[in-house]
Amino acid sequence: MTETASTTTTAGQGVGESARRPDAVLKVTGEFAYASDLWLDGMVWGVTLRSPHPSAWIRSIDAGPALKIDGVLAVLTHEDVPGARFFGLDRRDQPVLAIDQVRYQGEPVALVAADHPETARRAAAAIVVDYEVREAVTDPRQARDVVRHQPVRRGDTFEAEVVVTGEYEVGMQDQAFLGPESGLAVPAEDGGVDLYIATQWLHVDRDQLAPCLGLPHDKVRLTLSGVGGAFGAREDLSMQVHACMLALRLNRPVKIVYGREESFFGHVHRHPALMRYEHGATRDGRLVYVKADILLDGGAYCSSSPAVVGNAASLGVGPYEVPNVRVDATGVYTNNPPCGAMRGFGAVQACYAYESQMDRLAEACGLSPVEIRVRNAVAQGSRLITGQLIDAPAPLAAMLRDLESMPLPEGPPATDLRALPGGVSQTTHGEAVRRGVGYGVGIKNICFSEGFDDYSTARVRAELVGGEPHVTVHTAAAEVGQGLVTLQAQIARTELGIANVTVATADTAVGSAGSSSASRQSYVTGGAVRAACEAVRERFGGRPAREALERSGPIEETREYRHRPTYPMDPVTGQGDSHTQLALCVHRAVVDVDVELGLVKVVELAAVQDVGRVLNPQALEGQIHGGSAQGLGLALMEEIQVRDGLVLNPSFTDYLIPTILDMPPMQTKILENPDPAAPYGLRGAGEPPTLSSTPAIAAAVRAATGLRLTRVPIRPEDIALFDNGEVSHGKRT
């Protein structure tokens, strides 16, 4: 059911090299085993019955019709939860199964186990639930229950020569991973359960599961299965507790696999945001103050909303020097789908608003988009709006100049119709196509913040296998596609000089590695692997590995690695050293827009990113491209359409994500300014490109159309002009 990631390449495949991924061939050929491929003789299938209503009381649940279906083995409701009835990442506020009410469409109400998945689905549909539907709270502006309010206060001057204001909105984006939620729960002889699961955080899953199952932690064992993408959505529990409940009830292995539609209801999404900003500056474009009101819709349950609010507040004005700040970031509960972690969370929403404002300010001051940013750019020695000192390199002004100097693509107009927006459908010959160029800048915190005990554990074992030195690296860090397995092996080769390295399957048999999120695993798990390798090397006593191992036998060391401490933001002023590391990325976007049809083609993206030190060039390039693709999706096409709490487009037919045809060529320039506090000087790189690509593309569309365009994703109807020159949505600049 599980596989180790084994590599037997040369010792030269160390840090700084583009070492080949050990799972590459299997994934390209389709042989890689994902969680949905799990199989065990005697297993049965689980299915979840979900609420069709965003808000309702549950008057009764009748499982009788389902139990009469041949092949049905069990139907469970909240009354069958063996332990604690609630779980959650930050707060235990989410019921294992709905008790007396449902708070969002898709909330789990009952479970079915059957000998065939179709039988289980028919049985779930046969369960009779008597709902008393009530009015749903779906407008976050009308919500009364607050998850967190975080102000940031600095300075007292809120008057300026040039003032620009704007209201901005970000829609609900989905992580849109290709591998649906799935896992296999196997009851154990000791009364516990073994769960094989695609997740981002094995130990926090276990810590939520054990109380709900009424079991001690050591009887709930998790092993990572093949993960088909994550991007934050696998931080929260989905089917884990349900599969374990059924397995323990039946004393049989139980597999649950969501279909695509259920996946849209089974995980959290990016928080939609409503934001109002006011920027004041001198006539020559120097920022005097920023006021911001950021409202984030957390949906029905808490998830990671407090951290999202904290990020939005602390990074709410971007990487700019601003002496006077009044920021209010608030997350609220509604009856919309729950929202939580997604790549760049909190910082993405704020970035779209403050970058849109910087473009408006540039226009008001008669400056170029690059110049306004250069004049206000932070640098090493600057302070964030929280008062935190930027004590590592932050060459933002130079990055912007580098970006500006990159050559622009030729055109328009394109001579090949396939290169035009809508050209492949013969909708245009270029007569209404206009080109625009836009810039975006983003700053993202790396690792967990605000005093979280953020660490990782690594166990490294060196021994002779067949007479040759061999190293096994064991951590609980989730490989979710980012290349962490490859990097762990690279570090071991670099530190120990041993070519043959196996990275064991991640599980809870070793100490926690934290979550594969916040661009943190290279930092903390990389640091832990390095520390454990150093401890093993010390025991070599200065001898070559083979000689040392012949003398001593196997050598094994376990180490924890923690980054420098962070501190909570002050609840009144927002001041404090809340982040351990900050990362910068800048984007330039070139777009062609058919202003009659509202179609957009991104012609090119260019990016400059400071990564501290490159550990794997090819993997790093992939992270920049992947983050840019998700930013493009948010800018132009990706949105879960929710109306009155109901999801209208839970499919990849109607929820659009960028394909290879939508992604343009990219120019990238990677800077290496090592962070002295980080292992190898590295700087987390996965999230920053998602921030800056969205506002760059939106700015380019504005430049092509002359429209304000204050909401993403930008829809065709937001762009298309009627014959009388009026705009269907928005305002002309």
GINOR-V954761 format. One record per backbone hydrogen bond with DSSP energy under -0.5 kcal/mol. CO is the residue of the C=O (numbers start at 1). NH is the residue of the N-H. If there is no record, write none. Layout:
CO:NH
CO:NH
This chain:
4:6
5:503
7:501
10:13
12:14
14:17
17:19
21:24
23:27
24:28
25:29
26:30
26:31
26:32
32:34
33:226
34:37
35:38
40:43
44:255
45:114
47:112
48:50
49:109
49:110
51:106
55:134
56:102
57:59
57:132
60:130
61:63
62:128
63:66
63:67
64:68
66:69
69:72
71:115
74:113
76:111
77:80
78:81
85:96
87:94
91:93
93:95
94:87
98:78
100:58
102:56
104:107
107:51
108:98
110:49
111:76
112:47
113:73
113:74
114:45
116:120
117:121
118:122
119:123
120:124
121:125
122:126
123:126
123:127
124:127
127:129
128:62
128:130
129:131
130:59
130:60
131:133
132:57
136:138
137:335
138:140
139:142
140:143
144:146
145:333
148:331
150:329
152:327
154:325
156:158
162:281
164:279
166:277
168:275
169:712
170:273
171:173
172:640
173:270
178:180
181:258
182:198
183:256
184:196
185:254
186:194
188:191
192:188
193:195
193:221
194:186
194:196
195:197
195:223
196:184
197:199
197:225
200:516
201:205
202:206
203:207
204:208
205:208
205:209
206:210
208:212
209:213
210:214
210:215
211:84
211:214
212:83
216:219
217:220
219:193
219:221
221:195
222:508
223:197
226:35
226:228
227:229
228:178
228:179
230:233
231:343
232:235
234:200
239:243
240:244
241:245
242:246
243:247
244:248
245:249
246:250
247:251
247:252
253:44
254:185
255:46
256:183
259:263
260:264
261:264
261:265
262:265
262:266
263:267
269:340
272:297
273:170
274:295
275:168
276:293
277:166
278:291
279:164
280:288
280:289
281:162
282:285
285:287
286:282
288:324
289:280
290:326
291:278
292:328
293:276
293:295
294:296
294:330
295:274
296:298
296:332
297:272
298:301
298:339
299:334
302:305
303:90
304:307
304:308
305:309
306:310
307:311
308:312
309:313
310:314
311:315
313:316
315:318
318:320
319:378
320:322
324:290
325:154
326:292
327:152
328:294
329:150
330:296
331:147
331:148
332:298
336:300
338:269
342:345
344:347
344:348
345:347
346:350
347:351
348:352
349:353
350:354
351:355
352:356
353:357
354:358
355:359
356:360
357:361
358:362
359:363
360:364
361:365
362:366
362:367
363:366
368:372
369:373
370:374
371:375
372:376
373:377
374:377
376:321
378:396
379:382
382:390
384:387
386:576
388:384
389:391
390:381
394:396
395:399
396:400
397:401
398:402
399:403
400:404
401:405
402:406
403:406
415:417
416:419
417:420
420:423
422:425
422:427
423:426
430:433
432:595
434:593
436:591
438:589
440:587
442:585
444:583
446:580
446:581
449:452
452:454
453:455
454:563
456:561
457:476
458:559
459:474
460:557
461:472
462:555
463:465
463:470
465:468
468:465
470:463
471:502
472:461
473:504
474:459
476:202
478:480
483:487
484:488
485:489
486:490
487:491
488:492
489:493
490:15
490:494
491:495
492:496
493:497
499:501
500:471
501:7
502:473
502:504
503:5
506:224
507:510
512:457
515:517
517:520
518:447
520:524
521:525
521:526
523:527
524:528
525:529
526:530
527:531
528:532
529:533
530:534
531:535
532:536
533:537
534:538
535:539
536:540
537:540
537:542
538:541
540:543
544:548
545:549
546:550
547:551
548:552
549:553
555:462
557:460
559:458
561:456
570:574
571:151
573:153
575:570
576:578
577:567
578:450
581:446
583:444
584:610
585:442
586:608
587:440
588:606
589:438
590:603
590:604
591:436
592:601
593:434
593:595
594:598
594:599
595:721
599:594
601:592
601:603
603:665
604:590
605:667
606:588
607:669
608:586
609:611
609:671
611:613
611:683
613:615
615:16
616:620
617:621
618:622
619:623
620:624
621:625
622:626
623:627
624:628
625:629
626:630
627:631
628:632
629:633
630:634
631:635
632:636
633:637
633:638
635:714
637:639
637:656
639:641
640:642
641:648
641:649
643:646
645:105
646:643
649:651
651:655
654:656
659:662
659:663
665:605
667:607
669:609
669:671
671:611
671:673
674:676
675:678
678:681
679:682
681:675
685:689
687:690
687:691
688:691
688:692
689:693
690:694
691:695
692:696
693:697
694:698
695:699
696:700
697:701
698:702
699:703
700:704
701:705
702:706
706:733
710:169
712:171
715:718
715:719
716:719
716:720
720:728
722:725
726:722
731:708
